[in-house]
Amino acid sequence: MECNTYTISANERVAHDIYALRLNGRTDAMVAPGQFINIKLDGFFLRRPFSVADWDENGLMVYYKTVGEGTRALAQYARGRTINALIGLGHGFDCGCSARPLIIGGGVGVPPLFALAKRFISMGIIPTVLIGFASGADEFLSSEFRLLGCNTIVTLETDGLRVTDRILEIQSAHDMYFACGPEGMLRAVHRICRLPGQLSVETRMACGVGLCRGCTCDTLAGGKRICVDGPVFRKEILRW
Ligand SMILES: Cc1cc2nc3c(=O)[nH]c(=O)nc-3n(C[C@H](O)[C@H](O)[C@H](O)COP(=O)(O)OP(=O)(O)OC[C@H]3O[C@@H](n4cnc5c(N)ncnc54)[C@H](O)[C@@H]3O)c2cc1C
C-alpha cells in the first residue's frame, strides 16, 4: 500500500451518473486486478474506496457512480486538480487458476473486471465477459471489453434480461467465474453458477486498511475484513 498524490487528467461523464476518472501518478503498489484505491475528498472525513479499472506506469482509471455527497463532489473536480489517495489496497483476483474464465459484472461492479479481462488477454486467454446494466443509458465499458478482444455479452434490464438469465446456458464452456456487482446480483450468481468462483464484495467501508473492522463479514473461515482480506473472496468461503 502507498499514499500518493495524483493529478486529475480527465473526469468525464460516460453514462448516466457514471464518470471516468483518470489519475496521473505512481501505481507501483498495484499488483492485481480487483485492488482498490481510497480517495481523500476535501471536506469529508472518511476516504471513498473505488476499484482500479486499469493502470499503467503513468497512472490509473477509476469509473464511479454519483450516489451521494462524496461522489457528487468528486464529479465537480476539474482536470489539473490534485488529490491524495491510498493505492494498492485489498486482495484482488487470482488469475492463475483459470484457462476458460467467465467474467460476470453488474453496474458499478464492472470496472475492476476490465483490469481482470486485460490481465487474461495479456496471458493469451480470451475471457467471456457477461455484464448487465439497468438500461442502455447506464451501459459503460462494453465497447472497451470488445476492443480488448473479449467475447462480450451485455444484458439490459429494460430488455427484461439480467446476467443471471444467461449464466446457465454459457457456464459449461468455462472453468471458473469472476464476479463483481451489487450484493443482490452476487448472491444470485453465487446461488446459480455451478463453477468455482471468485467474487469481489464492495460493501460500505470506513478506514479501508483493516484497522476499524467496520467492513467485517461472516465467512466459513470466521470474520473477514473486506478491505484487507477481500474484497475478492473465493465462492466456497462466503456464508451466503
Ligand atoms: C472495495 C470497493 C470498491 C468500490 N469500487 C467502486 C467503483 O469502482 N465505482 C463506484 O462507483 N463505486 C465503488 N464503490 C462504492 C463507492 O465507494 C461508494 O459508492 C462511495 O463511497 C459513495 O460515496 P458517497 O459519499 O457519494 O456516498 P455516501 O453519502 O457515503 O452514500 C450514499 C449512498 O450510497 C450508498 N453506498 C455507499 N457506499 C456504498 C457501497 N460500497 N455499496 C453500496 N452502496 C453504497 C449509501 O448506503 C447511501 O445510500 C466501491 C466500494 C468498495 C468498498
The ligand as an SDF file (V2000), in Angstrom:
LIG
                    3D

 53 58  0  0  0  0  0  0  0  0999 V2000
  -13.7090   -2.1360   -2.4620 C   0  0  0  0  0  0  0  0  0  0  0  0
  -14.7280   -1.1780   -3.0330 C   0  0  0  0  0  0  0  0  0  0  0  0
  -14.6580   -0.8220   -4.3590 C   0  0  0  0  0  0  0  0  0  0  0  0
  -15.5880    0.0650   -4.9220 C   0  0  0  0  0  0  0  0  0  0  0  0
  -15.4870    0.3860   -6.2310 N   0  0  0  0  0  0  0  0  0  0  0  0
  -16.3560    1.2450   -6.7720 C   0  0  0  0  0  0  0  0  0  0  0  0
  -16.2250    1.6270   -8.1530 C   0  0  0  0  0  0  0  0  0  0  0  0
  -15.3280    1.1750   -8.8900 O   0  0  0  0  0  0  0  0  0  0  0  0
  -17.1360    2.5190   -8.6360 N   0  0  0  0  0  0  0  0  0  0  0  0
  -18.1470    3.0330   -7.8520 C   0  0  0  0  0  0  0  0  0  0  0  0
  -18.9420    3.8350   -8.3370 O   0  0  0  0  0  0  0  0  0  0  0  0
  -18.2700    2.6950   -6.5530 N   0  0  0  0  0  0  0  0  0  0  0  0
  -17.3970    1.8320   -6.0000 C   0  0  0  0  0  0  0  0  0  0  0  0
  -17.5180    1.5090   -4.6670 N   0  0  0  0  0  0  0  0  0  0  0  0
  -18.5870    2.1460   -3.8820 C   0  0  0  0  0  0  0  0  0  0  0  0
  -18.1680    3.5730   -3.5210 C   0  0  0  0  0  0  0  0  0  0  0  0
  -17.1020    3.5130   -2.5920 O   0  0  0  0  0  0  0  0  0  0  0  0
  -19.3500    4.3420   -2.8790 C   0  0  0  0  0  0  0  0  0  0  0  0
  -20.3660    4.4700   -3.8410 O   0  0  0  0  0  0  0  0  0  0  0  0
  -18.9080    5.7110   -2.4340 C   0  0  0  0  0  0  0  0  0  0  0  0
  -18.0060    5.6150   -1.3530 O   0  0  0  0  0  0  0  0  0  0  0  0
  -20.1200    6.5300   -2.0040 C   0  0  0  0  0  0  0  0  0  0  0  0
  -19.6530    7.7800   -1.5240 O   0  0  0  0  0  0  0  0  0  0  0  0
  -20.6760    8.9940   -1.4040 P   0  0  0  0  0  0  0  0  0  0  0  0
  -20.0830    9.9600   -0.4390 O   0  0  0  0  0  0  0  0  0  0  0  0
  -21.0360    9.5260   -2.7300 O   0  0  0  0  0  0  0  0  0  0  0  0
  -21.9680    8.3290   -0.8220 O   0  0  0  0  0  0  0  0  0  0  0  0
  -22.4410    8.2520    0.6840 P   0  0  0  0  0  0  0  0  0  0  0  0
  -23.0200    9.5800    1.0470 O   0  0  0  0  0  0  0  0  0  0  0  0
  -21.3800    7.6720    1.5430 O   0  0  0  0  0  0  0  0  0  0  0  0
  -23.6050    7.2020    0.4790 O   0  0  0  0  0  0  0  0  0  0  0  0
  -24.6670    7.4930   -0.4370 C   0  0  0  0  0  0  0  0  0  0  0  0
  -25.4850    6.2540   -0.7390 C   0  0  0  0  0  0  0  0  0  0  0  0
  -24.6610    5.2500   -1.3320 O   0  0  0  0  0  0  0  0  0  0  0  0
  -24.7100    4.0600   -0.5490 C   0  0  0  0  0  0  0  0  0  0  0  0
  -23.3740    3.4560   -0.5360 N   0  0  0  0  0  0  0  0  0  0  0  0
  -22.2320    3.9910   -0.0630 C   0  0  0  0  0  0  0  0  0  0  0  0
  -21.2050    3.1140   -0.2270 N   0  0  0  0  0  0  0  0  0  0  0  0
  -21.7330    2.0210   -0.8080 C   0  0  0  0  0  0  0  0  0  0  0  0
  -21.2090    0.7650   -1.2140 C   0  0  0  0  0  0  0  0  0  0  0  0
  -19.9380    0.4190   -1.0480 N   0  0  0  0  0  0  0  0  0  0  0  0
  -22.0550   -0.1230   -1.7860 N   0  0  0  0  0  0  0  0  0  0  0  0
  -23.3540    0.1690   -1.9300 C   0  0  0  0  0  0  0  0  0  0  0  0
  -23.9150    1.3320   -1.5670 N   0  0  0  0  0  0  0  0  0  0  0  0
  -23.1120    2.2350   -1.0060 C   0  0  0  0  0  0  0  0  0  0  0  0
  -25.1340    4.5190    0.8250 C   0  0  0  0  0  0  0  0  0  0  0  0
  -25.7980    3.4930    1.5440 O   0  0  0  0  0  0  0  0  0  0  0  0
  -26.0780    5.6420    0.5050 C   0  0  0  0  0  0  0  0  0  0  0  0
  -27.3500    5.1780    0.1830 O   0  0  0  0  0  0  0  0  0  0  0  0
  -16.6180    0.6130   -4.0990 C   0  0  0  0  0  0  0  0  0  0  0  0
  -16.6860    0.2650   -2.7470 C   0  0  0  0  0  0  0  0  0  0  0  0
  -15.7500   -0.6160   -2.2220 C   0  0  0  0  0  0  0  0  0  0  0  0
  -15.8230   -0.9830   -0.7750 C   0  0  0  0  0  0  0  0  0  0  0  0
  1  2  1  0
  2  3  1  0
  2 52  2  0
  3  4  2  0
  4  5  1  0
  4 50  1  0
  5  6  2  0
  6  7  1  0
  6 13  1  0
  7  8  2  0
  7  9  1  0
  9 10  1  0
 10 11  2  0
 10 12  1  0
 12 13  2  0
 13 14  1  0
 14 15  1  0
 14 50  1  0
 15 16  1  0
 16 17  1  0
 16 18  1  0
 18 19  1  0
 18 20  1  0
 20 21  1  0
 20 22  1  0
 22 23  1  0
 23 24  1  0
 24 25  2  0
 24 26  1  0
 24 27  1  0
 27 28  1  0
 28 29  2  0
 28 30  1  0
 28 31  1  0
 31 32  1  0
 32 33  1  0
 33 34  1  0
 33 48  1  0
 34 35  1  0
 35 36  1  0
 35 46  1  0
 36 37  1  0
 36 45  1  0
 37 38  2  0
 38 39  1  0
 39 40  1  0
 39 45  2  0
 40 41  1  0
 40 42  2  0
 42 43  1  0
 43 44  2  0
 44 45  1  0
 46 47  1  0
 46 48  1  0
 48 49  1  0
 50 51  2  0
 51 52  1  0
 52 53  1  0
M  END
$$$$
